[in-house]
Amino acid sequence: MSRTSRNRMTERQMTVMFITLAVLVVIAVIFISGRRVVADTPQAAPYYRSIRVEKGDSLWSIAETYAPAADNRSLSAYVEDLRSINSLRRDAPLQVGQSLLVVYYADAAD
């Protein structure tokens, strides 16, 4: 094995690094956005939950269930968050019984 081929990253290693970086960025964004506080306004706290994919589930149907109603973001943004949090490829279908991590929000008063 030559020195140059040994020092090059494989496509798989690059993909793993990219996914890891993307997950870290999402976590940082969630952490930073959770730190914003508006005086006298109850904030919705993010919670994470593991769910099992059931027959007929899609990322869109899961997003409709867990995406915050008061959030101005679109369902497609929440679907992208689900993909990122769970390191899902765009072309990978969900499998019945698969575990997914979802984020949902509850009022601070709850």
Residue frames as a rotation matrix with the C-alpha (Angstrom) as fourth column:
MET 1
0.592 0.806 0.000 0.00
0.806 -0.592 0.000 0.00
0.000 0.000 -1.000 0.00
SER 2
-0.281 -0.716 0.639 1.54
0.668 -0.624 -0.405 3.29
0.689 0.313 0.654 -1.02
ARG 3
-0.786 -0.122 -0.606 1.75
0.571 -0.518 -0.637 6.23
-0.236 -0.847 0.477 1.30
THR 4
-0.878 0.473 -0.078 -0.72
-0.471 -0.820 0.324 8.35
0.089 0.321 0.943 -0.73
SER 5
-0.235 0.844 -0.483 -3.40
-0.164 0.455 0.875 5.66
0.958 0.285 0.031 -0.82
ARG 6
-0.331 0.059 -0.942 -3.02
0.836 0.481 -0.264 5.06
0.438 -0.875 -0.208 2.90
ASN 7
-0.873 -0.083 -0.480 -3.50
0.344 -0.803 -0.486 8.77
-0.346 -0.590 0.730 3.68
ARG 8
-0.764 0.645 0.007 -6.59
-0.396 -0.476 0.785 9.22
0.510 0.597 0.619 1.50
MET 9
-0.566 0.678 0.469 -10.00
-0.474 0.197 -0.858 8.93
-0.674 -0.708 0.210 3.11
THR 10
-0.864 0.364 0.349 -12.35
0.502 0.684 0.529 6.42
-0.047 0.633 -0.773 1.61
GLU 11
-0.571 0.737 0.361 -15.76
-0.184 -0.543 0.819 7.52
0.800 0.401 0.446 0.40
ARG 12
0.294 0.682 -0.670 -17.34
0.533 0.465 0.707 5.69
0.793 -0.565 -0.227 3.33
GLN 13
-0.290 -0.482 -0.827 -15.08
0.953 -0.221 -0.205 7.45
-0.084 -0.848 0.524 5.84
MET 14
-0.975 -0.047 0.217 -15.93
0.096 -0.971 0.218 10.81
0.200 0.234 0.951 4.29
THR 15
-0.172 0.985 0.029 -19.65
-0.025 -0.034 0.999 10.00
0.985 0.171 0.031 4.46
VAL 16
0.266 0.215 -0.940 -19.39
0.864 0.378 0.332 9.00
0.427 -0.900 -0.085 8.12
MET 17
-0.676 -0.575 -0.461 -17.46
0.715 -0.665 -0.218 12.19
-0.181 -0.477 0.860 8.88
PHE 18
-0.822 0.420 0.385 -20.04
-0.103 -0.773 0.626 14.31
0.561 0.475 0.678 7.04
ILE 19
0.164 0.931 -0.326 -22.98
0.257 0.279 0.925 12.69
0.952 -0.235 -0.194 8.86
THR 20
0.018 -0.245 -0.969 -21.22
0.994 0.109 -0.009 13.08
0.108 -0.963 0.246 12.22
LEU 21
-0.920 -0.385 -0.068 -20.54
0.388 -0.921 -0.029 16.74
-0.052 -0.053 0.997 11.48
ALA 22
-0.515 0.803 0.300 -24.16
-0.118 -0.413 0.903 17.28
0.849 0.430 0.308 10.38
VAL 23
0.315 0.627 -0.713 -25.50
0.640 0.415 0.647 15.71
0.701 -0.660 -0.270 13.60
LEU 24
-0.338 -0.530 -0.778 -23.18
0.927 -0.331 -0.177 17.88
-0.163 -0.781 0.603 15.69
VAL 25
-0.957 0.031 0.288 -24.33
0.071 -0.939 0.338 21.00
0.281 0.344 0.896 13.84
VAL 26
-0.080 0.997 -0.003 -28.00
0.062 0.008 0.998 20.10
0.995 0.080 -0.063 14.40
ILE 27
0.253 0.123 -0.960 -27.36
0.914 0.296 0.279 19.48
0.318 -0.947 -0.038 18.09
ALA 28
-0.723 -0.583 -0.371 -25.53
0.666 -0.731 -0.150 22.82
-0.184 -0.355 0.917 18.36
VAL 29
-0.758 0.507 0.410 -28.37
-0.099 -0.711 0.696 24.65
0.644 0.488 0.589 16.59
ILE 30
0.250 0.875 -0.414 -30.96
0.375 0.306 0.875 23.03
0.893 -0.374 -0.251 18.85
PHE 31
-0.008 -0.337 -0.941 -28.89
1.000 0.011 -0.012 23.90
0.014 -0.941 0.337 21.92
ILE 32
-0.921 -0.389 -0.034 -28.33
0.387 -0.921 0.042 27.51
-0.048 0.025 0.999 20.83
SER 33
-0.524 0.788 0.323 -31.94
-0.143 -0.455 0.879 28.08
0.840 0.415 0.351 19.80
GLY 34
0.274 0.612 -0.742 -33.10
0.650 0.451 0.612 26.59
0.709 -0.650 -0.274 23.10
ARG 35
-0.429 -0.552 -0.715 -31.09
0.900 -0.329 -0.286 29.22
-0.078 -0.766 0.638 24.95
ARG 36
-0.782 0.199 0.591 -33.11
0.061 -0.919 0.391 32.16
0.621 0.341 0.706 23.59
VAL 37
-0.418 0.641 -0.644 -35.42
0.897 0.176 -0.406 33.48
-0.146 -0.747 -0.648 26.25
VAL 38
-0.454 0.401 0.796 -38.12
0.149 -0.847 0.511 36.10
0.879 0.350 0.324 25.79
ALA 39
-0.992 0.018 0.124 -39.19
-0.125 -0.254 -0.959 37.78
0.014 -0.967 0.254 29.02
ASP 40
-0.473 0.855 0.211 -42.63
-0.549 -0.099 -0.830 36.77
-0.689 -0.509 0.516 30.36
THR 41
0.277 0.541 -0.794 -43.24
-0.942 0.317 -0.113 34.35
0.191 0.779 0.597 27.50
PRO 42
0.393 -0.141 0.909 -43.38
-0.405 0.861 0.308 30.66
-0.826 -0.489 0.282 28.38
GLN 43
-0.215 -0.595 -0.774 -40.98
-0.975 0.084 0.207 28.75
-0.058 0.799 -0.598 26.18
ALA 44
0.901 0.411 -0.141 -41.52
-0.427 0.896 -0.122 25.33
0.076 0.170 0.983 24.70
ALA 45
0.053 -0.899 0.435 -38.79
-0.784 0.232 0.576 22.99
-0.619 -0.371 -0.692 25.89
PRO 46
0.145 -0.041 -0.989 -37.41
-0.835 0.531 -0.145 20.43
0.531 0.846 0.043 23.43
TYR 47
0.182 -0.067 0.981 -37.70
-0.647 0.744 0.170 16.80
-0.741 -0.665 0.092 24.44
TYR 48
-0.403 -0.365 -0.839 -36.35
-0.866 0.448 0.222 13.76
0.295 0.816 -0.496 22.64
ARG 49
0.222 0.563 0.796 -38.14
-0.650 0.694 -0.309 10.47
-0.726 -0.449 0.521 22.40
SER 50
-0.886 -0.446 -0.124 -37.42
-0.410 0.632 0.658 7.18
-0.216 0.634 -0.743 20.70
ILE 51
0.222 0.974 0.035 -40.29
-0.771 0.198 -0.606 5.78
-0.597 0.107 0.795 18.66
ARG 52
-0.568 -0.294 0.769 -40.75
0.181 0.867 0.465 2.60
-0.803 0.403 -0.439 16.67
VAL 53
-0.686 0.297 -0.663 -41.78
-0.723 -0.380 0.577 2.84
-0.080 0.876 0.476 13.04
GLU 54
-0.240 0.706 0.666 -45.14
-0.043 0.677 -0.734 1.20
-0.970 -0.205 -0.132 12.44
LYS 55
-0.490 0.128 0.862 -46.66
0.815 0.418 0.401 -0.07
-0.309 0.899 -0.309 9.21
GLY 56
0.425 0.669 0.610 -47.67
0.865 -0.499 -0.056 2.87
0.267 0.551 -0.791 7.02
ASP 57
0.627 -0.253 -0.737 -45.42
0.324 -0.776 0.541 5.39
-0.709 -0.578 -0.404 8.80
SER 58
0.377 -0.601 0.705 -43.36
0.756 -0.240 -0.609 7.85
0.535 0.762 0.364 6.80
LEU 59
-0.670 -0.647 -0.365 -41.15
0.742 -0.568 -0.356 10.71
0.023 -0.509 0.860 7.86
TRP 60
-0.721 0.461 0.518 -43.97
-0.148 -0.832 0.535 13.02
0.677 0.308 0.668 6.78
SER 61
0.345 0.904 -0.253 -46.60
0.114 0.227 0.967 11.31
0.932 -0.363 -0.025 8.93
ILE 62
0.104 -0.413 -0.905 -44.21
0.979 0.204 0.020 11.31
0.176 -0.887 0.426 11.88
ALA 63
-0.879 -0.439 0.187 -43.50
0.423 -0.898 -0.119 15.02
0.220 -0.025 0.975 11.29
GLU 64
-0.261 0.868 0.422 -47.24
-0.158 -0.470 0.868 15.76
0.952 0.160 0.260 11.29
THR 65
0.550 0.461 -0.696 -47.49
0.524 0.458 0.718 14.10
0.650 -0.760 0.010 14.70
TYR 66
0.295 -0.551 -0.781 -44.44
0.941 0.025 0.339 15.61
-0.167 -0.834 0.525 16.42
ALA 67
-0.546 -0.520 0.657 -43.68
0.645 -0.762 -0.067 18.92
0.535 0.387 0.751 14.68
PRO 68
-0.629 0.301 -0.717 -44.61
0.540 -0.494 -0.681 21.87
-0.560 -0.815 0.148 16.89
ALA 69
0.195 0.827 0.528 -47.84
0.981 -0.158 -0.114 23.51
-0.011 0.540 -0.842 15.74
ALA 70
0.828 0.143 -0.542 -46.68
0.265 -0.952 0.154 26.95
-0.494 -0.271 -0.826 16.90
ASP 71
-0.208 -0.978 -0.026 -43.41
0.326 -0.094 0.941 26.67
-0.922 0.187 0.339 14.96
ASN 72
0.472 0.368 -0.801 -43.28
-0.507 -0.629 -0.589 28.76
-0.721 0.684 -0.110 11.80
ARG 73
-0.633 -0.746 -0.207 -41.05
-0.629 0.340 0.699 26.23
-0.451 0.573 -0.684 10.08
SER 74
0.153 0.688 -0.710 -42.50
-0.947 0.308 0.094 23.92
0.283 0.658 0.698 7.51
LEU 75
0.815 0.199 0.544 -43.04
-0.367 0.904 0.220 20.19
-0.448 -0.379 0.810 7.83
SER 76
0.833 -0.545 -0.099 -40.29
0.185 0.441 -0.878 19.67
0.522 0.713 0.468 5.27
ALA 77
0.053 -0.822 0.567 -37.80
-0.657 -0.456 -0.600 21.37
0.752 -0.341 -0.564 7.64
TYR 78
0.270 0.111 0.957 -38.88
-0.897 0.390 0.208 19.01
-0.350 -0.914 0.204 10.45
VAL 79
0.993 0.060 0.098 -38.51
-0.015 0.911 -0.411 16.03
-0.114 0.407 0.906 8.09
GLU 80
0.449 -0.892 0.042 -34.97
-0.098 -0.095 -0.991 17.20
0.888 0.441 -0.130 7.34
ASP 81
-0.012 -0.399 0.917 -34.32
-0.967 -0.227 -0.112 17.44
0.253 -0.888 -0.383 11.10
LEU 82
0.710 0.332 0.620 -35.54
-0.507 0.853 0.124 13.85
-0.488 -0.403 0.774 11.49
ARG 83
0.898 -0.424 -0.118 -33.21
0.152 0.551 -0.821 12.74
0.413 0.719 0.559 8.69
SER 84
0.151 -0.903 0.403 -30.29
-0.423 -0.427 -0.799 14.55
0.893 -0.049 -0.447 10.26
ILE 85
0.152 -0.037 0.988 -30.90
-0.988 0.029 0.153 13.46
-0.035 -0.999 -0.033 13.86
ASN 86
0.639 0.227 0.735 -31.24
-0.325 0.946 -0.009 9.83
-0.697 -0.234 0.678 12.77
SER 87
-0.416 -0.879 -0.234 -28.54
-0.558 0.043 0.829 9.89
-0.718 0.475 -0.508 10.05
LEU 88
0.225 0.606 0.763 -31.04
0.374 0.669 -0.642 8.75
-0.900 0.430 -0.076 7.42
ARG 89
-0.886 -0.459 0.066 -30.23
0.199 -0.246 0.949 8.88
-0.419 0.853 0.309 3.74
ARG 90
-0.447 0.722 -0.529 -32.77
-0.764 -0.615 -0.194 10.47
-0.466 0.317 0.826 1.46
ASP 91
-0.168 0.353 -0.921 -33.25
-0.820 0.468 0.329 7.27
0.547 0.810 0.211 -0.53
ALA 92
-0.931 -0.203 -0.305 -33.44
-0.013 0.850 -0.526 4.90
0.366 -0.486 -0.794 2.47
PRO 93
0.015 0.999 0.034 -37.00
-0.246 -0.030 0.969 3.76
0.969 -0.023 0.245 3.25
LEU 94
-0.258 0.015 0.966 -38.17
-0.966 -0.041 -0.257 3.37
0.035 -0.999 0.025 6.84
GLN 95
-0.598 0.025 -0.801 -38.43
-0.096 0.990 0.102 -0.19
0.796 0.138 -0.590 8.12
VAL 96
0.558 0.818 0.136 -41.26
-0.347 0.081 0.934 -1.43
0.754 -0.569 0.329 10.35
GLY 97
0.833 -0.204 -0.514 -39.83
0.534 0.535 0.654 -1.78
0.142 -0.820 0.555 13.87
GLN 98
-0.133 -0.916 0.378 -37.01
0.691 -0.359 -0.628 0.67
0.711 0.178 0.681 13.21
SER 99
0.292 0.150 -0.945 -36.24
0.874 -0.443 0.200 3.05
-0.388 -0.884 -0.260 16.10
LEU 100
-0.009 -0.259 0.966 -36.19
0.605 -0.771 -0.201 6.78
0.796 0.582 0.164 15.40
LEU 101
-0.503 -0.167 -0.848 -35.29
0.786 -0.497 -0.368 9.66
-0.360 -0.851 0.381 17.65
VAL 102
0.070 0.582 0.810 -37.84
0.703 -0.605 0.375 12.49
0.708 0.543 -0.451 17.41
VAL 103
-0.936 -0.271 -0.225 -37.88
0.352 -0.695 -0.627 15.91
0.014 -0.666 0.746 19.01
TYR 104
0.082 0.967 0.243 -41.10
0.706 -0.229 0.670 17.36
0.703 0.117 -0.701 20.37
TYR 105
-0.778 -0.353 0.519 -41.86
0.015 -0.837 -0.547 20.42
0.628 -0.418 0.656 22.43
ALA 106
0.125 0.791 -0.599 -43.82
0.897 0.168 0.410 21.04
0.425 -0.588 -0.688 25.61
ASP 107
0.480 0.111 0.870 -44.61
-0.075 -0.983 0.166 24.36
0.874 -0.145 -0.464 27.26
ALA 108
-0.626 -0.775 0.084 -42.46
-0.078 -0.046 -0.996 25.33
0.776 -0.630 -0.032 30.22
ALA 109
-0.322 0.597 0.735 -45.63
-0.933 -0.334 -0.137 25.56
0.163 -0.729 0.665 32.28
ASP 110
0.498 0.552 -0.669 -46.41
-0.498 0.813 0.301 21.84
0.710 0.183 0.680 31.70
